[in-house]
Amino acid sequence: MIDAAIDAPGLLALDCTTYCAHLATDCTAANAQISMANCMGTCAAFPPGAAADTSGNTLGCRNYHLQNIEVRGMSAATHCPHAGPVGGPIAGATAVCGTSPCDDFCAIQTKVCGTDASTVTVGGMVITNRYPTLAACTTACAAFTKTPEASPTVTTGNTFACRIYHLTNAAAQTAFAGANAHCGHTLDSTNFPMATVGPCFQ
């Protein structure tokens, strides 16, 4: 369900420093979404959108749902997932800030890790741990185990949540080795048998 737009003063600025600061304040403990260490890189992969967005895979939408918590007094348990990396609870067929959690995940994954047709370079080297196409990522994601809920503390296990954590970690890396390793942890074992050595297959 998409929230109806509510007029409120002070729409949040469409920049990652603002988003990450508010996310860290509003979404804590069981509602935490991204560690502060990984937030800026993850946020940089969001399309900015508009400050008044209430839906769609944009930074503006995520900021709106943070304001639902801090300005409109709504539930952090409900709105923190909307403000998080995949735009909603990971088991949902649809996302509030996006089309679906898998679509949001793969939009970030292919931007951070690249595809065969659009490679990404980190530290002067091309990321090799990548899905060949966006469609390959979304197909793989559909089969990921959707429990537990995504959290910066879920760092192991053959689950969607583990892959989300490592994707946010990959987004924060400035050196090739770290970025390539964490991109590898987001892959599926069907297409990438070597991925089974990673933390998301324990």
C-alpha positions in Angstrom: 0.0 0.0 0.0 1.4 3.4 -1.0 0.9 6.2 1.5 -1.1 9.2 0.4 1.0 12.3 0.1 0.7 14.5 3.2 1.9 18.1 3.1 4.7 18.7 5.6 7.4 21.4 5.9 11.0 20.7 5.2 11.2 18.0 2.6 14.6 16.3 3.0 17.4 17.2 0.6 18.2 14.7 -2.1 21.7 14.0 -1.0 23.3 10.9 0.6 24.6 12.7 3.7 21.1 13.8 4.6 19.6 10.4 3.9 22.2 8.4 5.8 22.0 10.7 8.8 18.2 10.4 9.0 18.3 6.7 8.4 20.7 6.2 11.2 18.6 8.2 13.6 15.2 6.9 12.6 16.0 3.2 12.0 17.8 1.6 14.9 18.1 -1.8 16.6 15.6 -4.2 15.0 14.6 -1.6 12.4 18.2 -0.9 11.2 18.7 -1.1 7.5 22.2 -0.3 6.4 25.3 0.2 8.5 26.6 3.8 8.4 29.9 2.5 7.0 28.0 1.2 4.0 25.2 3.8 3.6 26.9 6.4 1.5 27.9 4.0 -1.3 24.6 2.3 -1.3 22.7 5.6 -1.5 24.8 6.7 -4.4 23.2 3.9 -6.4 19.7 5.1 -5.9 18.1 7.3 -8.6 17.5 10.7 -7.0 13.9 11.1 -8.1 12.1 14.1 -6.6 11.9 15.3 -3.0 8.2 14.8 -3.0 8.2 11.2 -4.2 6.1 8.8 -2.2 6.7 5.7 -4.3 9.2 4.4 -6.8 12.9 3.3 -6.5 14.3 6.8 -5.7 16.1 8.5 -2.9 13.2 10.9 -2.7 10.8 8.1 -1.9 13.1 6.7 0.8 13.4 10.2 2.4 9.6 10.5 2.3 9.3 7.4 4.4 11.9 8.6 6.9 9.7 11.7 7.3 6.7 9.4 7.9 8.6 8.3 11.0 10.1 11.6 12.2 7.5 14.2 11.0 4.3 12.3 10.9 4.9 10.0 13.8 4.3 6.8 12.0 5.8 3.3 12.8 9.5 2.8 12.3 8.9 -0.9 11.9 6.7 -0.2 8.9 8.5 2.6 7.2 12.2 1.7 7.8 12.0 -1.1 5.3 10.5 1.3 2.8 13.5 3.6 3.3 16.0 0.8 3.1 18.0 -0.5 0.2 15.3 -2.7 -1.4 12.4 -0.4 -0.7 10.3 -2.7 1.4 10.2 -5.9 3.5 12.2 -8.5 1.5 9.4 -11.1 1.4 7.0 -8.7 -0.3 6.0 -9.3 -3.9 6.1 -5.5 -4.3 8.1 -2.7 -2.8 6.8 0.7 -1.8 10.0 2.5 -2.9 10.3 0.4 -6.1 8.6 -2.3 -8.1 9.8 -5.2 -6.0 12.6 -5.9 -3.5 14.4 -8.0 -6.1 14.1 -5.3 -8.8 15.6 -2.8 -6.3 18.3 -5.2 -5.3 19.3 -5.9 -8.9 19.2 -2.3 -9.9 21.8 -1.6 -7.2 23.7 -4.9 -7.8 24.2 -4.2 -11.5 25.2 -0.6 -10.9 27.7 -1.5 -8.2 29.0 -4.8 -9.8 28.2 -4.3 -13.4 27.0 -6.7 -16.2 28.7 -8.3 -19.1 27.5 -5.4 -21.4 28.2 -2.7 -18.9 31.2 -3.5 -16.7 32.3 -1.6 -13.6 35.9 -0.6 -12.7 37.0 -0.2 -9.1 40.6 0.6 -8.3 41.5 0.4 -12.0 40.3 -3.2 -12.4 37.0 -4.6 -13.8 34.7 -6.3 -11.4 34.4 -10.0 -12.5 31.9 -11.2 -9.9 28.8 -10.1 -11.6 25.5 -11.3 -13.1 25.7 -11.3 -17.0 22.5 -9.3 -17.3 20.0 -7.5 -15.1 17.4 -10.2 -16.0 19.8 -13.0 -14.8 20.0 -11.2 -11.4 16.2 -10.9 -11.0 15.7 -14.5 -12.0 18.2 -15.6 -9.4 16.8 -13.3 -6.8 13.3 -14.8 -7.1 14.7 -18.1 -5.7 16.6 -16.6 -2.7 15.2 -17.5 0.7 13.3 -14.4 1.9 13.8 -14.9 5.7 15.1 -13.4 7.9 14.4 -9.8 7.2 17.3 -7.7 5.9 19.5 -6.2 8.6 23.1 -5.0 8.8 23.7 -7.9 11.3 22.7 -10.7 8.8 26.1 -11.3 7.3 26.0 -15.1 6.6 23.5 -17.7 5.4 22.1 -18.7 2.0 19.5 -15.9 2.1 18.4 -12.7 0.4 19.2 -10.8 3.5 22.8 -11.9 3.5 23.2 -10.9 -0.2 21.7 -7.4 0.6 24.2 -6.9 3.4 27.1 -7.8 1.1 25.8 -5.7 -1.7 25.8 -2.7 0.6 29.3 -3.6 1.6 30.4 -3.9 -2.0 28.9 -0.4 -2.6 31.2 1.0 0.1 34.4 -0.4 -1.3 37.1 1.7 -3.0 39.6 -1.1 -3.6 39.1 -3.8 -6.2 39.7 -6.8 -3.9 36.9 -5.8 -1.4 34.4 -4.8 -4.1 34.9 -7.9 -6.2 34.7 -10.2 -3.1 31.5 -8.6 -1.8 30.0 -8.6 -5.3 30.7 -12.3 -5.4 28.8 -12.8 -2.2 25.6 -11.5 -3.9 25.6 -14.2 -6.6 23.6 -17.4 -6.8 25.2 -20.9 -6.8 23.2 -22.1 -9.8 25.0 -19.8 -12.2 28.2 -19.3 -10.2 29.3 -22.5 -8.4 32.4 -20.9 -7.0 30.0 -18.5 -5.0 29.3 -21.5 -2.7 32.6 -20.7 -0.9 31.2 -17.4 0.3 29.4 -16.3 3.5 26.0 -16.4 1.9 26.2 -20.2 1.3 27.1 -21.2 4.9 
